[in-house]
Amino acid sequence: MAQVELFKKTGVYTNRDGEEKNYTNFYVRCGDMNVPVQVSYFEGEDGKDPQYNARRAVMSAFADTLPEKPKTEENAKKN
């Protein structure tokens, strides 16, 4: 039976205005593939989604940190 795992990758980026912002990307590992997933924003009549931050927080709480990919040079040395 295949195993499915939830991972997250966090970091910092600079937006167009020069401000540093934090990001968290989520991935589901199915077998040997990482599939990116996005938390949906369900806009209500008032234009807001009061549960969006809570859904992202739950995903982040249960996700493991995505391990770094081995560098190409290291792979060449192993072979």
MDAnalysis code that builds the backbone (N, CA, C; Angstrom):
import MDAnalysis as mda
import numpy as np

u = mda.Universe.empty(237, n_residues=79, atom_resindex=np.repeat(np.arange(79), 3), trajectory=True)
u.add_TopologyAttr("name", ["N", "CA", "C"] * 79)
u.add_TopologyAttr("resid", np.arange(1, 80))
u.add_TopologyAttr("resname", ["MET", "ALA", "GLN", "VAL", "GLU", "LEU", "PHE", "LYS", "LYS", "THR", "GLY", "VAL", "TYR", "THR", "ASN", "ARG", "ASP", "GLY", "GLU", "GLU", "LYS", "ASN", "TYR", "THR", "ASN", "PHE", "TYR", "VAL", "ARG", "CYS", "GLY", "ASP", "MET", "ASN", "VAL", "PRO", "VAL", "GLN", "VAL", "SER", "TYR", "PHE", "GLU", "GLY", "GLU", "ASP", "GLY", "LYS", "ASP", "PRO", "GLN", "TYR", "ASN", "ALA", "ARG", "ARG", "ALA", "VAL", "MET", "SER", "ALA", "PHE", "ALA", "ASP", "THR", "LEU", "PRO", "GLU", "LYS", "PRO", "LYS", "THR", "GLU", "GLU", "ASN", "ALA", "LYS", "LYS", "ASN"])
u.atoms.positions = np.array([
    [0.849, -1.185, 0.000],
    [0.000, 0.000, 0.000],
    [0.888, 1.240, 0.000],
    [0.547, 2.204, -0.811],
    [1.326, 3.440, -0.911],
    [1.080, 4.324, 0.297],
    [2.118, 5.043, 0.674],
    [2.034, 5.953, 1.813],
    [1.947, 7.385, 1.291],
    [1.124, 8.205, 1.942],
    [0.972, 9.606, 1.579],
    [1.430, 10.443, 2.762],
    [2.310, 11.439, 2.481],
    [2.842, 12.289, 3.542],
    [2.615, 13.756, 3.189],
    [2.426, 14.591, 4.218],
    [2.232, 16.028, 4.040],
    [3.508, 16.752, 4.453],
    [4.009, 17.628, 3.559],
    [5.219, 18.387, 3.833],
    [4.961, 19.875, 3.629],
    [5.831, 20.687, 4.225],
    [5.771, 22.128, 4.021],
    [7.173, 22.654, 3.787],
    [7.254, 23.740, 3.028],
    [8.515, 24.441, 2.807],
    [8.263, 25.904, 3.122],
    [9.035, 26.441, 4.035],
    [8.868, 27.840, 4.434],
    [10.086, 28.646, 4.004],
    [9.889, 29.921, 3.843],
    [10.986, 30.802, 3.459],
    [10.539, 32.246, 3.463],
    [11.406, 33.094, 2.939],
    [11.149, 34.534, 2.877],
    [11.388, 34.987, 1.446],
    [10.543, 35.884, 0.958],
    [10.726, 36.475, -0.362],
    [10.522, 37.976, -0.261],
    [10.961, 38.709, -1.266],
    [10.789, 40.159, -1.321],
    [9.737, 40.474, -2.367],
    [8.687, 41.193, -1.963],
    [7.623, 41.514, -2.916],
    [8.015, 42.715, -3.780],
    [7.133, 43.138, -4.643],
    [7.424, 44.232, -5.587],
    [7.727, 45.543, -4.883],
    [7.170, 45.725, -3.695],
    [7.390, 46.965, -2.940],
    [8.669, 46.918, -2.112],
    [9.407, 45.811, -2.206],
    [10.656, 45.685, -1.456],
    [10.477, 45.179, -0.036],
    [9.254, 44.774, 0.327],
    [8.992, 44.253, 1.665],
    [9.284, 42.760, 1.707],
    [9.885, 42.311, 2.811],
    [10.114, 40.875, 2.986],
    [8.851, 40.234, 3.542],
    [8.451, 39.136, 2.934],
    [7.246, 38.398, 3.332],
    [7.608, 36.939, 3.554],
    [6.924, 36.307, 4.483],
    [7.102, 34.877, 4.732],
    [6.154, 34.091, 3.836],
    [6.574, 32.890, 3.442],
    [5.695, 32.013, 2.678],
    [5.780, 30.600, 3.227],
    [4.719, 29.839, 3.013],
    [4.686, 28.413, 3.327],
    [4.008, 27.712, 2.161],
    [4.732, 26.795, 1.528],
    [4.184, 25.982, 0.445],
    [3.966, 24.576, 0.969],
    [2.867, 23.954, 0.566],
    [2.533, 22.607, 1.020],
    [2.650, 21.613, -0.130],
    [3.091, 20.398, 0.218],
    [3.256, 19.324, -0.762],
    [2.745, 18.026, -0.163],
    [2.163, 17.194, -1.000],
    [1.774, 15.844, -0.607],
    [2.691, 14.903, -1.366],
    [3.385, 14.041, -0.632],
    [4.254, 13.051, -1.281],
    [3.447, 11.781, -1.487],
    [3.274, 11.430, -2.738],
    [2.575, 10.206, -3.120],
    [3.601, 9.315, -3.804],
    [4.026, 8.261, -3.124],
    [5.082, 7.417, -3.668],
    [6.380, 8.198, -3.705],
    [6.926, 8.410, -4.911],
    [8.177, 9.153, -5.038],
    [7.975, 10.533, -5.663],
    [6.724, 11.015, -5.725],
    [6.431, 12.324, -6.300],
    [5.910, 13.277, -5.242],
    [6.355, 14.551, -5.317],
    [5.819, 15.605, -4.472],
    [4.812, 16.406, -5.290],
    [3.577, 16.460, -4.824],
    [2.510, 17.160, -5.525],
    [2.176, 18.427, -4.737],
    [2.321, 19.621, -5.350],
    [1.987, 20.847, -4.627],
    [0.483, 20.947, -4.385],
    [0.121, 21.407, -3.191],
    [-1.285, 21.619, -2.854],
    [-1.456, 23.037, -2.327],
    [-2.627, 23.581, -2.514],
    [-2.910, 24.947, -2.094],
    [-4.168, 24.957, -1.231],
    [-4.125, 25.720, -0.153],
    [-5.294, 25.880, 0.700],
    [-6.254, 26.812, -0.030],
    [-7.491, 26.379, -0.204],
    [-8.476, 27.176, -0.942],
    [-9.012, 28.334, -0.105],
    [-9.347, 29.419, -0.792],
    [-9.953, 30.593, -0.182],
    [-11.405, 30.619, -0.624],
    [-12.313, 30.403, 0.331],
    [-13.745, 30.382, 0.036],
    [-14.339, 31.729, 0.409],
    [-14.470, 32.594, -0.581],
    [-14.950, 33.952, -0.351],
    [-16.444, 33.951, -0.055],
    [-16.830, 34.572, 1.053],
    [-18.238, 34.668, 1.424],
    [-18.879, 35.892, 0.802],
    [-20.103, 36.156, 1.192],
    [-20.830, 37.313, 0.658],
    [-20.134, 38.623, 1.003],
    [-19.427, 38.640, 2.135],
    [-18.726, 39.848, 2.549],
    [-17.331, 39.958, 1.934],
    [-16.961, 38.992, 1.098],
    [-15.665, 39.023, 0.438],
    [-14.528, 38.453, 1.270],
    [-14.859, 37.866, 2.419],
    [-13.837, 37.328, 3.316],
    [-14.046, 35.839, 3.540],
    [-12.986, 35.169, 3.995],
    [-13.045, 33.759, 4.385],
    [-12.500, 33.669, 5.806],
    [-13.372, 33.667, 6.815],
    [-12.904, 33.697, 8.207],
    [-12.164, 32.428, 8.640],
    [-12.292, 31.332, 7.921],
    [-11.633, 30.084, 8.303],
    [-10.337, 29.810, 7.539],
    [-9.955, 30.689, 6.610],
    [-8.761, 30.463, 5.791],
    [-7.502, 30.315, 6.645],
    [-7.261, 31.239, 7.535],
    [-6.062, 31.167, 8.384],
    [-6.060, 29.923, 9.260],
    [-7.214, 29.512, 9.732],
    [-7.300, 28.302, 10.560],
    [-6.957, 27.063, 9.732],
    [-7.443, 26.990, 8.479],
    [-7.117, 25.846, 7.618],
    [-5.624, 25.786, 7.323],
    [-5.005, 26.933, 7.072],
    [-3.551, 26.974, 6.826],
    [-2.790, 26.564, 8.083],
    [-3.252, 26.981, 9.243],
    [-2.579, 26.648, 10.496],
    [-2.639, 25.148, 10.769],
    [-3.764, 24.514, 10.488],
    [-3.891, 23.067, 10.683],
    [-2.960, 22.335, 9.726],
    [-2.927, 22.754, 8.469],
    [-2.018, 22.132, 7.497],
    [-0.572, 22.257, 7.966],
    [-0.202, 23.431, 8.431],
    [1.166, 23.668, 8.876],
    [1.505, 22.848, 10.120],
    [0.543, 22.700, 11.017],
    [0.781, 21.956, 12.255],
    [1.024, 20.474, 11.993],
    [0.378, 19.921, 10.989],
    [0.494, 18.489, 10.723],
    [1.545, 18.148, 9.664],
    [2.103, 19.153, 8.999],
    [3.081, 18.920, 7.938],
    [4.491, 18.833, 8.502],
    [5.265, 17.906, 7.949],
    [6.693, 17.825, 8.258],
    [7.429, 18.775, 7.317],
    [8.617, 19.211, 7.729],
    [9.420, 20.069, 6.875],
    [9.944, 19.260, 5.694],
    [9.806, 19.815, 4.512],
    [10.254, 19.145, 3.294],
    [11.770, 19.043, 3.315],
    [12.308, 17.828, 3.191],
    [13.767, 17.698, 3.184],
    [14.363, 18.325, 1.928],
    [15.566, 18.842, 2.056],
    [16.253, 19.456, 0.923],
    [16.619, 18.396, -0.108],
    [16.591, 18.784, -1.377],
    [17.013, 17.879, -2.444],
    [18.538, 17.773, -2.407],
    [19.055, 16.588, -2.659],
    [20.512, 16.486, -2.756],
    [21.016, 17.279, -3.966],
    [22.185, 17.882, -3.830],
    [22.730, 18.679, -4.917],
    [23.188, 17.776, -6.055],
    [23.154, 18.302, -7.274],
    [23.493, 17.531, -8.463],
    [24.925, 17.005, -8.390],
    [25.853, 17.798, -7.894],
    [27.247, 17.360, -7.801],
    [27.383, 16.172, -6.872],
    [26.642, 16.172, -5.777],
    [26.695, 15.054, -4.840],
    [26.184, 13.778, -5.510],
    [25.136, 13.905, -6.308],
    [24.597, 12.746, -7.024],
    [25.630, 12.196, -8.001],
    [26.358, 13.083, -8.676],
    [27.364, 12.647, -9.633],
    [28.499, 11.908, -8.922],
    [28.868, 12.352, -7.720],
    [29.936, 11.700, -6.968],
    [29.527, 10.304, -6.508],
    [28.257, 10.119, -6.210],
    [27.761, 8.833, -5.728],
    [27.762, 7.781, -6.836],
    [27.549, 8.219, -8.080],
    [27.446, 7.278, -9.205],
    [28.768, 6.936, -9.772],
])
